[in-house]
Amino acid sequence: MLKSILPLALFFSAGLLTAAETTLKIGAAIAPHSEILEFVRPALKKQGIVLDIKVLDDEGQLNPALAEKQIDANFFQHEPYLQTVAQERGYQFSVLAKVHVEPIGFYSQSIKSKTEFKPGSRIGIPNNPSNEYRALALLEQQGLIKLKKGINPNQSSPRDIAENPLQLKIVEIDAAQLPRSLTDLAGAVINTNIVLESKLDPASAVFRENATSPYANLVVIRKGEENRQEFVALKKALQSPELKAFILKKYGQAVIPAF
């Protein structure tokens, strides 16, 4: 895992290009983000645009790398997360394209239906602010808990549960560790990208968000660069019928096109 932004300068260094080609360096999460970019790479190559896809195991580096101009765009985050970090750190970013939704879901090795929850069951949720609220909201949608009114989606926690009839024990765990923690839990709410990376079967979710989720994953660029020819072409490729068909065929209900 990369620990600081300074060593990334070498990592993000540009490759050699012919005079007729333009490169776009895009930092991305592993799955499905990098796989989606790999799919559109050939079509962009025909237009003289070379995608240089940089996959980091520390996604927290991707916004600093974009701000420092070490990459041209990133593809890993949803809008609530982007709004939070942009406000905290003063990033001047712009959304180029909404690409897909990864419906967050509840996974378990022992529970097959929400009617099987026992009093005091231990439920894992991601411990990062935006996904913590998202997980709690999913449990609320399923009638398992009720949240306080007017809570801040970016600063919520189990302390914001107003009603918990089964006295479920909500355990905050690092998102990447949730699949490994299933043996010690009644189940966990897990992000789809982590499900795919951990080789869990997305179809095994006991319940999940629906297609109306506001958490579409975005390609993000620096503000003021929206009209660059390369970005116009990238946006078109990422919202094409061909990509929609690829997403539906490869990921099924685990990843939903957002265009």
WOLINVEN-V255006 format. One line per field, one symbol per residue. phi: phi as a letter, one per 30 degrees, with the letter a starting at -180 (. if undefined). A space follows every 10 residues. Layout:
# WOLINVEN-V255006
phi=???
This chain:
# WOLINVEN-V255006
phi=.dcbdddded dcddddbddd cbcbcbdbdd bceddddddd edddedcicc dcccccdcdd dddeddddid bcabbabcde deddddddci dccbddadca ccddbcbacb ccaddcdcei eccdbdcced dddedddddd edidbbcddi ddecbcaedc dcbbechdcd cdbeedceed dddcbdlacb ddddedddid deddedaadc ddedcddccc bdejcdceed ddddddddbc eddedddddd chddbcecb
